[in-house]
């Protein structure tokens, strides 16, 4: 994607050009928390209006702390944070601190990431990974949770990107594809693909969390409490409705 945006308090968001979204020099980081993003819409977006963008920014606005979010490949973002070059990262799976010990996980989850099967066929129903047995299934190459759990498919087809995944479903080259809930609904709308349904229940559900570098351990707990308060006061659900919930309408 190649983007960054700044929350300069108390004035709110100030967009910068996509060309500015390079890994920042040390001098550029002073006075601002640098946060990497590696997810796609509707979680993070180039203009900073994705769910995670807005949630993270609001948490730190309430703490009177400026943050700047910029795009970086997933593994690179983890390395930068663990090495202390970044201050944090947007939502990642729980337990990343076991592999990256300098990362501190928020004690309150950001959201649940649900993985669903999508199909055009009216006769397919699913209830767990084993129910994919015998079908031709498409996934995006490199999604470990899918590669590790989809072991009974008749044929497993790996593609290079999200859009291609839903195009092969549209063209009836697979029986179904597996993707996350909100990302799948977003792509179906953006690509204007009709006749596809998301199958319930989800094949899997994983809690994901924001992380900060260990030098911000105390701040991570303060931010976690703000996140809990946002869930209590209704502002968290309002963000869900404005960024994710609209995809079901």
N, C-alpha and C positions, 0 to 999 in steps of 0.2 A: 504494500500500500504506500508506504513512504509518507508519513504525516506526523505532525506534532501540534499540540495546542497548549496554551498556557492559561492557568487560572491565576490571574493577578488580583489579589484581594485588596479592597473589597469590591472591585468593579466587575468581577466575573471573567468570562472567557475572552481571550484575545487570540484570533487565529493567525497563524503564520503560514508562509508559503510551503508547499510540499518539498521544495528544494532545501529547506532549512532542516529537514528531518534526518540529519546525520548524527552519528554518535557524537555527543557534545564534548568539547574540550573541557578540561578541568576548570578553567577560569569561568566558563559559561555556566557552570553548575551552582555557583555560589548564591545562597539565599533562596534557592528553589529545590524542591524535591524532584529528582528526575525518575520517572516511572516508565518502564517499558511495557509495550502492548504487543501481543502477537496473535490475538484472535481476530476474527472477521465480523462483519455486520451480521446481526444487529447488536453484537456485544461491544465492539469498538468500531468506530467509523472515522474516515478522514477528517470530518468536520467536528469531531469530538462530541457527537450527539448519541453515541451508542449507550446501551444500558450501563456497562461497566465504566465507561468514560464519565458519565454523569454521576453515577453513584460514588465513585472514588473522589471526584472533584468536590461533591457536596460534603462528603465526610470531612475533608480537610479545609473546606471553606468554613465549616462550623468550628474548626480548631484554629482559624486564622493563619493557616499555613499555605503558601503558594506551591502548586505542583505543576509540572510540565510532563505531559504524556507524549511519547514518541514511539513510532513503529520500529520493530526490530525482529529478526527471525527468532523463533521460539527458543532454540537451544542457546543462541547467542545472548538472549536476554537473561537466561538463568546464569550463564557464566559471568556476565557483567555484574549482576547483582551479588552473586557469591563472592566475587573478587572485590566488591566494595566500590566499583566504579559507578553503579547506579544505586539509587536509594530504595527502589521498590519495583514491583511488577503487578500488573493486573491479574485477574483470576487464574489460578493454577490448581491442579489437583491437590488434595490433602496429602500431607506427609512428605512434601518435597525437601524438608529440612534434613531428612535422613540421608539424602544424597548430596544436598548442598547445605552444609552445617551453618553457614553464615546467614542463611535466610530465616527470618522469623515469621511464622504463620499467624495471621490474625486469629484470635480465639472465637470470633463470630464468622460464620460462613458468608460469602458474598451471594451465592445462589446454588441451586442444584442444576447440574448439567444432565439432561436426559437424552438417551440415545434411542431413536425410534426407527422402525422399518417403514419405508414409503413404497407404495405400489400402485399400479394402475389396474391390477387384476381384482375383480370383485370377490373371488373365491378364496383369497389368502387371508388367514388369521394367524397371529403369532402369540406365543406365551413363553418367552424365554429364548435363549440362544439356540437350544436344541430344536426349536420349532422351525428353524431355518433349513433343516435337513432337506436335501433334495432339490432346493431351489437354486437358481442362478442369482448370485448376490453381488452387488457392486459396492465398493468402498473407496475412499480416498487413500492412496498409498501412504503409509507411515503412521496411520492412526492405530496406536498400539493396542488400545482397549478392544478395537474391532478385530485386529489381526490375531489377538490372543484368544478371543472368545468365539469367533465364527469358524468353527472347525468341522462342522457337519454339512456345510453347503455343498450342493451338487457341483457348482462351479463358483469360484470366487474371482471376481474381476476387479483389479486395482487400476484406478485412474489417477491422473496427476493433479487434478484440481476439482473444486467444488462444483463449478458450473458444468464441467464435463460429466460429472457423476449424474446429475439430473438430466442431462441431455441423453445419456444412454438409456435412462429409464423412459424418457419421453419417446425414444425411438424403438422401444420394446426389445432392446438388446439384452436386458436382464429382467428377471421376475420382480425384483425389488432392490432397493438400495438402503443402506443404513447410514444415518447422519444424526446430528443433534437436533432437538426439537425446533428451537427458534431459528437456527441457521437454515434448516430445511424449509420452514415456512417462508422465511425471507427470500430464499432463492426461487421458490416456486412463484412468488409474486413478481420478483424482479425479472425472471426469465419468461414470465407469462405462460407458464406450463399449466395446462388444464387436465382434469381427470385423474389427478394423483391424490391419494389419501394417505394420511399418517395413521399407522396402526397402533392401537392401544391394547394392552398397557406397554409402557416403555420396556425395551430389552434390558436397560440398565439405568441406574441413577447414581451420579457421583456428586458429592459435595465439593465445591471449589472455593478457594480462599484467596484473598489478597495477601501479599508478603512485603515486608520491609527488610532492609539489611539489619543485622544484629545491633549495629550502633544506634538504631532507632527502636530498640526493644520496648522501652517504656512508651514511646509514641504509638507503637503498634497496639498496645493494650488500650490506650486512650482512644485511638481510632476505632477499636473494636466496640468500645462502650458507646461511641457515637452511632455506630452502625446498629447496635441493639436499640438505641433510642429512636432511630429512624424507623425501625420496624414497629416500635410501640406507637409512635405518633402518626403513622399512616403515610409518611413521606416516601418510605421505601416502596410500598405498594403503588403509590402514585407514579413513581418512576417505572415500575414494572408495567403498569397499564399504558403509559405514554410511549414506551420504547418497544416492548415485547407484546403486550396484550393486543395492540392494534393489528398485529399480524393475523389474528384469528377473526377479525371482523370482515 
